[in-house]
Amino acid sequence: MLHLMQQPAASLSPVLEAEATWRVSRDGAPVASVAISREGGDVVVATDLVQEGATAVAPCRFASLEAADAFVNDLMASFAYLGCDVARA
């Protein structure tokens, strides 16, 4: 399990940018997009699921870029564990 999580997630760390987007796919089919941006004093991570009938995901707000970075790295590791490919857009 650890091997699956380390390989893809290592290339994504650290985010530490105010604006970044990733595309998540599985077997070549789009699954989601993840974007990090600044809104006022907050850092917002928005995830859009591509699958038809998927439930909307509310954006997550963080007080610091470091907190958003930790969340995004965990999210990307979860996608990788589920067999998804993650690429910077």
Backbone as CSV, one residue per row, in Angstrom:
resi,resn,N_x,N_y,N_z,CA_x,CA_y,CA_z,C_x,C_y,C_z
1,MET,0.825,-1.182,0.000,0.000,0.000,0.000,0.872,1.249,0.000
2,LEU,1.915,1.283,0.779,2.762,2.447,0.868,3.402,2.780,-0.472
3,HIS,3.805,1.770,-1.232,4.437,1.991,-2.529,3.500,2.716,-3.487
4,LEU,2.237,2.352,-3.514,1.278,3.002,-4.405,1.105,4.478,-4.061
5,MET,1.139,4.803,-2.783,0.907,6.172,-2.363,2.152,7.039,-2.562
6,GLN,3.347,6.487,-2.380,4.544,7.294,-2.444,4.868,7.747,-3.859
7,GLN,4.788,6.877,-4.820,5.260,7.198,-6.150,4.528,8.389,-6.784
8,PRO,3.207,8.377,-6.953,2.554,9.525,-7.567,2.547,10.759,-6.680
9,ALA,2.357,10.606,-5.387,2.234,11.758,-4.506,3.554,12.510,-4.385
10,ALA,4.676,11.819,-4.488,5.970,12.471,-4.321,6.199,13.541,-5.383
11,SER,5.716,13.336,-6.592,5.928,14.312,-7.651,5.053,15.550,-7.479
12,LEU,4.076,15.505,-6.597,3.163,16.623,-6.403,3.550,17.514,-5.236
13,SER,4.457,17.073,-4.398,4.749,17.784,-3.174,5.990,18.660,-3.337
14,PRO,6.024,19.819,-2.798,4.930,20.534,-2.168,4.162,21.385,-3.168
15,VAL,2.924,21.683,-2.854,2.110,22.551,-3.704,2.627,23.970,-3.535
16,LEU,2.428,24.526,-2.362,2.905,25.842,-1.972,2.867,26.896,-3.080
17,GLU,1.829,26.884,-3.872,1.567,27.915,-4.869,0.140,28.400,-4.673
18,ALA,-0.077,29.672,-4.901,-1.411,30.228,-4.689,-2.395,29.819,-5.775
19,GLU,-1.899,29.439,-6.944,-2.771,29.027,-8.053,-2.196,27.770,-8.687
20,ALA,-2.949,26.689,-8.693,-2.507,25.446,-9.329,-3.732,24.583,-9.619
21,THR,-3.625,23.750,-10.661,-4.728,22.858,-11.038,-4.158,21.498,-11.407
22,TRP,-4.890,20.451,-11.052,-4.524,19.083,-11.403,-5.705,18.401,-12.073
23,ARG,-5.423,17.497,-12.975,-6.429,16.646,-13.618,-6.231,15.232,-13.098
24,VAL,-7.317,14.599,-12.717,-7.286,13.235,-12.201,-8.018,12.342,-13.195
25,SER,-7.385,11.241,-13.587,-8.025,10.313,-14.531,-7.762,8.877,-14.084
26,ARG,-8.561,7.987,-14.618,-8.382,6.561,-14.339,-8.624,5.820,-15.631
27,ASP,-7.650,5.024,-16.038,-7.711,4.293,-17.303,-7.988,5.240,-18.470
28,GLY,-7.417,6.437,-18.402,-7.564,7.421,-19.469,-8.838,8.250,-19.426
29,ALA,-9.782,7.890,-18.561,-11.045,8.638,-18.463,-10.944,9.678,-17.349
30,PRO,-11.393,10.917,-17.608,-11.343,11.946,-16.564,-12.215,11.573,-15.368
31,VAL,-11.711,11.859,-14.171,-12.429,11.580,-12.936,-12.753,12.884,-12.204
32,ALA,-11.750,13.776,-12.119,-11.925,15.011,-11.356,-10.875,16.028,-11.757
33,SER,-11.129,17.267,-11.356,-10.102,18.298,-11.410,-10.043,18.930,-10.025
34,VAL,-8.837,19.298,-9.625,-8.614,19.904,-8.317,-7.875,21.216,-8.552
35,ALA,-8.388,22.286,-7.983,-7.764,23.601,-8.152,-7.562,24.248,-6.794
36,ILE,-6.433,24.931,-6.658,-6.137,25.684,-5.440,-6.013,27.152,-5.842
37,SER,-6.645,28.030,-5.064,-6.604,29.460,-5.379,-6.750,30.272,-4.095
38,ARG,-6.445,31.547,-4.211,-6.634,32.465,-3.083,-7.933,33.232,-3.273
39,GLU,-8.680,33.362,-2.191,-9.892,34.178,-2.176,-9.859,34.997,-0.896
40,GLY,-9.591,36.281,-1.054,-9.437,37.114,0.135,-8.223,36.647,0.903
41,GLY,-8.378,36.418,2.185,-7.278,35.925,3.005,-7.197,34.419,3.082
42,ASP,-8.127,33.715,2.439,-8.176,32.256,2.510,-7.529,31.604,1.285
43,VAL,-7.167,30.357,1.459,-6.741,29.514,0.343,-7.866,28.506,0.144
44,VAL,-8.368,28.392,-1.093,-9.520,27.541,-1.389,-9.089,26.386,-2.275
45,VAL,-9.506,25.181,-1.896,-9.290,23.996,-2.716,-10.655,23.550,-3.222
46,ALA,-10.817,23.582,-4.551,-12.082,23.194,-5.179,-11.872,21.917,-5.979
47,THR,-12.754,20.963,-5.795,-12.697,19.692,-6.514,-13.976,19.525,-7.310
48,ASP,-13.828,19.316,-8.609,-14.970,19.065,-9.481,-14.900,17.632,-9.967
49,LEU,-15.936,16.852,-9.656,-16.006,15.471,-10.119,-16.623,15.445,-11.509
50,VAL,-16.036,14.647,-12.399,-16.454,14.621,-13.794,-17.551,13.591,-14.041
51,GLN,-17.622,12.576,-13.231,-18.563,11.481,-13.428,-20.004,11.979,-13.446
52,GLU,-20.789,11.495,-14.397,-22.196,11.852,-14.467,-22.916,11.369,-13.212
53,GLY,-23.729,12.231,-12.649,-24.481,11.874,-11.450,-23.690,12.035,-10.162
54,ALA,-22.461,12.547,-10.261,-21.632,12.722,-9.067,-22.194,13.863,-8.219
55,THR,-22.072,13.713,-6.927,-22.509,14.741,-5.990,-21.492,15.882,-5.989
56,ALA,-21.969,17.104,-5.967,-21.078,18.265,-5.926,-20.284,18.270,-4.619
57,VAL,-19.044,18.678,-4.714,-18.164,18.752,-3.554,-17.971,20.225,-3.203
58,ALA,-18.263,20.584,-1.975,-18.095,21.970,-1.543,-16.611,22.310,-1.458
59,PRO,-16.225,23.514,-1.846,-14.820,23.917,-1.722,-14.382,23.910,-0.260
60,CYS,-13.128,23.600,-0.028,-12.555,23.618,1.323,-11.716,24.873,1.472
61,ARG,-11.911,25.601,2.567,-11.175,26.843,2.825,-10.150,26.617,3.926
62,PHE,-8.967,27.214,3.725,-7.879,27.085,4.684,-7.306,28.468,4.971
63,ALA,-6.817,28.649,6.185,-6.250,29.930,6.588,-4.837,30.132,6.047
64,SER,-4.162,29.035,5.680,-2.785,29.157,5.193,-2.552,28.248,3.993
65,LEU,-1.558,28.613,3.209,-1.170,27.805,2.064,-0.602,26.459,2.519
66,GLU,0.074,26.441,3.643,0.633,25.188,4.168,-0.472,24.196,4.536
67,ALA,-1.559,24.686,5.143,-2.679,23.803,5.499,-3.347,23.266,4.242
68,ALA,-3.521,24.116,3.224,-4.102,23.667,1.958,-3.197,22.652,1.280
69,ASP,-1.877,22.872,1.358,-0.896,21.957,0.781,-1.018,20.562,1.403
70,ALA,-1.133,20.501,2.716,-1.273,19.211,3.401,-2.543,18.496,2.948
71,PHE,-3.643,19.238,2.831,-4.906,18.660,2.386,-4.796,18.130,0.960
72,VAL,-4.236,18.940,0.046,-4.106,18.534,-1.356,-3.209,17.314,-1.481
73,ASN,-2.114,17.271,-0.740,-1.234,16.099,-0.813,-1.945,14.840,-0.336
74,ASP,-2.736,14.936,0.726,-3.522,13.781,1.183,-4.566,13.386,0.142
75,LEU,-5.207,14.371,-0.464,-6.216,14.102,-1.494,-5.586,13.391,-2.688
76,MET,-4.440,13.873,-3.148,-3.765,13.260,-4.288,-3.283,11.848,-3.967
77,ALA,-2.808,11.647,-2.744,-2.398,10.309,-2.320,-3.598,9.361,-2.323
78,SER,-4.768,9.864,-1.932,-5.985,9.042,-1.951,-6.375,8.670,-3.369
79,PHE,-6.317,9.634,-4.291,-6.597,9.335,-5.697,-5.612,8.287,-6.224
80,ALA,-4.331,8.443,-5.902,-3.315,7.492,-6.360,-3.578,6.101,-5.789
81,TYR,-3.964,6.030,-4.527,-4.260,4.742,-3.881,-5.429,4.050,-4.602
82,LEU,-6.361,4.842,-5.116,-7.518,4.284,-5.839,-7.199,3.957,-7.294
83,GLY,-5.931,4.104,-7.690,-5.517,3.732,-9.037,-5.662,4.830,-10.061
84,CYS,-5.804,6.065,-9.617,-5.945,7.185,-10.539,-4.585,7.779,-10.883
85,ASP,-4.522,8.408,-12.048,-3.346,9.167,-12.467,-3.632,10.635,-12.194
86,VAL,-2.643,11.331,-11.643,-2.788,12.744,-11.339,-1.726,13.506,-12.120
87,ALA,-2.150,14.529,-12.852,-1.222,15.334,-13.643,-1.504,16.810,-13.434
88,ARG,-0.465,17.587,-13.332,-0.603,19.037,-13.220,-1.166,19.575,-14.519
89,ALA,-2.165,20.416,-14.441,-2.793,20.983,-15.646,-2.144,22.294,-16.013
